[in-house]
Amino acid sequence: MPKCPADAARASASENYFSILGLPRQPSIDLALLESKYYELMKRFHPDLHFKGSREEKDASLKNSALITTAYRTLKDPVERGRYWLEIHGERLSQDNIKVPKDLAEKAFDIIDTLNRWKSVSGEEKAQLSASLTETGKMLESMKGESIKSLEKNFSRWPKGESQKEPQLLSDIKEILSRISYISSLIRDIDKTLGA
């Protein structure tokens, strides 16, 4: 990242979030280093530091700080980083990739059935179903956490210094992200129902 806001604004649009933050282009990252790089860059590019600059410098400062913040937030979150990693390798997690994981199929159908029943009952039965859904939500959060750990483990398998595609690792990332997306959608459905 250039030192001056105006120079940074002219930097190549092809820069990726890793290079913007001065990190190696690897899916497994050191979060402490990420945070350090982020704060270092924000000390140079934050709009409050350039309020007396020219219009071009102010605009560039706003643009750069937004880009730095987006890069930081994307790379900090392992799920967003995984999606971004797929994207920079020409892959995407589309709706077609969000399938019911085989090991979750029966549980998912039970959850959907419980959600539907919850809408048509009242009183004690609704209270019981609410308690059951609350417990199911906790179980799903735990499964999501385990899937995120699996994703991070997959990231650490990526060969250091490799910029080429690793088809099997990309496929594994896509599968894990698909699982996380599906679990997240079940959690959202439960939260939405119980919040109604």
Buried (B, 14 or more C-beta within 10 A) or exposed (E): BBEBBBEBBEBEEEBBBBBBBBBEBBBBBEEEEBEEBBEBBBEBBBBEBBEEBEEEBBBBBBBBBEBBBEBBEBBBEBBBBBBBBBEEBEBEBEEEBBBBBEEBEEBBEEBEEBBEEBEEEEEEEBEEBBEBBEEBBEEBBEBBEEBBEBBBEBBEEBEEEEEEEBEEBBEBBBBBBBBBBBBBEBBEBBEEBBEE
